[in-house]
Amino acid sequence: MIITITNQKGGVGKSTITQNIGAGLAAKGNKTLLVDIDAQANLTLSTIKEKPKKTIYEALKEGKITSETILNVNKNLDLIPASILLSSADLEFNQTGKEYKLKELLEPLKSKYKFVIIDTAPTLGILTINALTASEEVLIPIQADIYSLEAIKQLNQTIGTLKKYTNPNLRIAGLVLTRFNDRNILTKKMLTSFEKLAKQFDTKLLKSKIREAIAVKEAQLKRQDIFTYAPSANVTKDFEDLLKELLTIIKGRK
């Protein structure tokens, strides 16, 4: 199962969701691969300490993933790191079939990993297109503001185009609210708008919500997932709920 975490709006917690969903899946005994295709490399920076010798950039250039490309993070959890060199992807990867490069790279790994979770850049460039073309599900982190609302509309148009031309099997697992504050009046008002929009896109606003919490930033500084860093924190329970809800959705597809 390949899942992309995406939203072209920055600062919604894509890397945080990717890291912790991956860690949670691995802790449940699922062999899981994280793939960072964001030139900012936030997922890579919050997951490993060493500078990688090879990254997804080299893999895309060479057309193959080697043992040097995949780094072990924890038991059942591996990472293909990102590089700043990905910032030139839209110019470099412009040949025929460019949308399928990542899908072709990941194909041999599907038998090795039960889950592949892809973190994307806050753009709808060729790398995000590659991730969505390679995936079966897409999870969209959002914040309770008008910018997220507009970003989802644009993303849904892109997903519709990709379903028509490159990946007819792509499905939206749902929208997940991040940095959630239930005491914020605007947040409560926005929930109804997101629920209506999700229905239009044949998906739903997930019941799980990730609250704003300093423990998340502290865990990233320690290069640890939230389950390891703060197992009893309220925000950790949020991620547990999200993981459970996501797995239920995936099982319901079968």
GUTIMI-503093 format. One line per 8 residues: number of its first residue (from 1); their letters; for each residue x, y, z of C-alpha. Coordinates in steps of 0.25 Angstrom, whole numbers, plus 5000, padded with zeros to 4 digits. Example, Ala and Ser with C-alpha at 12.3 -4.5 7.8 and 13.67 -1.06 7.14 Angstrom:
1) AS) 5049,4982,5031 ~ 5055,4996,5029
END
This chain:
1) MIITITNQ) 5000,5000,5000 ~ 5006,5013,4996 ~ 5000,5026,5002 ~ 5004,5040,4999 ~ 5003,5051,5009 ~ 5001,5064,5002 ~ 4996,5078,5001 ~ 5002,5090,4993
9) KGGVGKST) 4999,5099,5005 ~ 5012,5099,5014 ~ 5012,5098,5029 ~ 5001,5088,5031 ~ 5009,5077,5036 ~ 5012,5067,5025 ~ 5025,5063,5029 ~ 5020,5061,5044
17) ITQNIGAG) 5009,5053,5039 ~ 5018,5044,5030 ~ 5028,5042,5041 ~ 5018,5038,5052 ~ 5009,5030,5043 ~ 5021,5022,5038 ~ 5026,5020,5052 ~ 5012,5015,5057
25) LAAKGNKT) 5011,5005,5045 ~ 5025,5000,5048 ~ 5022,4998,5063 ~ 5010,4990,5059 ~ 5019,4980,5052 ~ 5017,4986,5038 ~ 5030,4987,5029 ~ 5029,5001,5026
33) LLVDIDAQ) 5037,5011,5016 ~ 5037,5026,5017 ~ 5040,5033,5004 ~ 5044,5048,5005 ~ 5042,5055,4992 ~ 5042,5069,4997 ~ 5055,5078,4994 ~ 5054,5084,5008
41) ANLTLSTI) 5056,5070,5014 ~ 5049,5072,5027 ~ 5045,5058,5028 ~ 5059,5054,5026 ~ 5064,5064,5036 ~ 5055,5060,5047 ~ 5057,5045,5045 ~ 5072,5043,5044
49) KEKPKKTI) 5085,5050,5049 ~ 5095,5046,5038 ~ 5096,5052,5025 ~ 5092,5042,5014 ~ 5101,5037,5004 ~ 5090,5035,4994 ~ 5076,5041,4993 ~ 5063,5040,4985
57) YEALKEGK) 5070,5050,4975 ~ 5081,5040,4971 ~ 5071,5029,4970 ~ 5062,5037,4961 ~ 5074,5041,4952 ~ 5080,5027,4951 ~ 5066,5020,4950 ~ 5069,5011,4961
65) ITSETILN) 5069,5009,4977 ~ 5081,5003,4983 ~ 5085,4998,4997 ~ 5091,5012,4999 ~ 5078,5019,4996 ~ 5070,5012,5007 ~ 5074,5015,5022 ~ 5069,5008,5034
73) VNKNLDLI) 5062,5016,5044 ~ 5056,5006,5054 ~ 5051,4992,5054 ~ 5042,4991,5042 ~ 5044,5005,5038 ~ 5053,5010,5027 ~ 5055,5023,5020 ~ 5059,5028,5006
81) PASILLSS) 5064,5042,5009 ~ 5063,5055,5001 ~ 5073,5065,4996 ~ 5073,5080,4993 ~ 5076,5076,4978 ~ 5061,5072,4977 ~ 5059,5087,4976 ~ 5063,5086,4961
89) ADLEFNQT) 5053,5074,4958 ~ 5043,5081,4949 ~ 5055,5085,4940 ~ 5062,5072,4940 ~ 5051,5062,4940 ~ 5044,5067,4927 ~ 5045,5055,4918 ~ 5034,5046,4913
97) GKEYKLKE) 5028,5038,4924 ~ 5033,5047,4935 ~ 5021,5045,4943 ~ 5024,5030,4945 ~ 5038,5031,4950 ~ 5035,5029,4964 ~ 5025,5018,4962 ~ 5035,5010,4954
105) LLEPLKSK) 5046,5012,4965 ~ 5036,5007,4976 ~ 5030,4995,4968 ~ 5041,4985,4972 ~ 5040,4990,4987 ~ 5025,4987,4988 ~ 5027,4972,4991 ~ 5037,4976,5002
113) YKFVIIDT) 5029,4987,5010 ~ 5014,4986,5014 ~ 5013,5001,5014 ~ 5021,5012,5007 ~ 5018,5026,5012 ~ 5022,5038,5003 ~ 5025,5052,5008 ~ 5023,5063,4998
121) APTLGILT) 5027,5077,4996 ~ 5017,5089,4997 ~ 5015,5090,4982 ~ 5008,5083,4971 ~ 5021,5081,4963 ~ 5026,5068,4956 ~ 5030,5061,4969 ~ 5017,5062,4975
129) INALTASE) 5011,5058,4962 ~ 5020,5046,4963 ~ 5016,5043,4977 ~ 5001,5043,4974 ~ 5003,5035,4961 ~ 5010,5024,4969 ~ 5000,5024,4981 ~ 4987,5016,4984
137) EVLIPIQA) 4983,5026,4995 ~ 4985,5041,4998 ~ 4984,5047,5012 ~ 4982,5062,5012 ~ 4986,5070,5025 ~ 4979,5083,5026 ~ 4978,5095,5036 ~ 4965,5102,5040
145) DIYSLEAI) 4967,5114,5031 ~ 4962,5119,5017 ~ 4976,5116,5011 ~ 4975,5101,5013 ~ 4961,5102,5008 ~ 4965,5108,4995 ~ 4977,5099,4994 ~ 4969,5086,4995
153) KQLNQTIG) 4960,5091,4983 ~ 4973,5092,4975 ~ 4978,5079,4979 ~ 4965,5072,4976 ~ 4965,5077,4962 ~ 4980,5072,4961 ~ 4975,5058,4966 ~ 4964,5058,4957
161) TLKKYTNP) 4973,5060,4945 ~ 4983,5049,4950 ~ 4971,5039,4951 ~ 4968,5042,4937 ~ 4982,5041,4931 ~ 4992,5034,4940 ~ 4986,5027,4952 ~ 4971,5023,4951
169) NLRIAGLV) 4972,5016,4964 ~ 4976,5028,4973 ~ 4967,5030,4985 ~ 4966,5041,4995 ~ 4966,5034,5009 ~ 4962,5047,5016 ~ 4965,5061,5021 ~ 4972,5062,5034
177) LTRFNDRN) 4972,5074,5043 ~ 4986,5078,5049 ~ 4990,5088,5059 ~ 4976,5087,5064 ~ 4970,5096,5075 ~ 4956,5093,5079 ~ 4955,5106,5087 ~ 4957,5114,5074
185) ILTKKMLT) 4943,5120,5070 ~ 4948,5121,5055 ~ 4953,5106,5056 ~ 4939,5102,5059 ~ 4932,5110,5048 ~ 4942,5104,5038 ~ 4939,5090,5041 ~ 4926,5090,5034
193) SFEKLAKQ) 4932,5096,5022 ~ 4942,5085,5022 ~ 4932,5074,5024 ~ 4924,5079,5012 ~ 4936,5080,5003 ~ 4940,5066,5007 ~ 4927,5061,5003 ~ 4928,5068,4989
201) FDTKLLKS) 4941,5061,4987 ~ 4935,5047,4991 ~ 4943,5046,5003 ~ 4942,5051,5018 ~ 4948,5060,5029 ~ 4954,5050,5038 ~ 4949,5049,5052 ~ 4964,5049,5057
209) KIREAIAV) 4970,5063,5059 ~ 4984,5066,5062 ~ 4985,5077,5073 ~ 4996,5087,5074 ~ 5006,5082,5084 ~ 5021,5086,5087 ~ 5024,5071,5089 ~ 5023,5070,5074
217) KEAQLKRQ) 5034,5080,5071 ~ 5043,5074,5083 ~ 5042,5061,5077 ~ 5047,5066,5063 ~ 5058,5073,5070 ~ 5062,5059,5076 ~ 5060,5053,5063 ~ 5050,5043,5069
225) DIFTYAPS) 5035,5040,5066 ~ 5025,5044,5076 ~ 5022,5030,5080 ~ 5036,5029,5085 ~ 5038,5043,5090 ~ 5025,5045,5098 ~ 5017,5032,5098 ~ 5007,5037,5109
233) ANVTKDFE) 5005,5051,5103 ~ 4991,5055,5098 ~ 4996,5058,5084 ~ 5002,5044,5083 ~ 4988,5039,5086 ~ 4983,5048,5074 ~ 4993,5040,5065 ~ 4989,5027,5070
241) DLLKELLT) 4974,5031,5067 ~ 4978,5035,5053 ~ 4986,5023,5050 ~ 4974,5014,5055 ~ 4964,5022,5046 ~ 4973,5022,5034 ~ 4975,5006,5035 ~ 4960,5005,5036
249) IIKGRK) 4958,5013,5023 ~ 4969,5004,5016 ~ 4963,4991,5021 ~ 4949,4996,5017 ~ 4954,4998,5002 ~ 4957,4983,5001
END
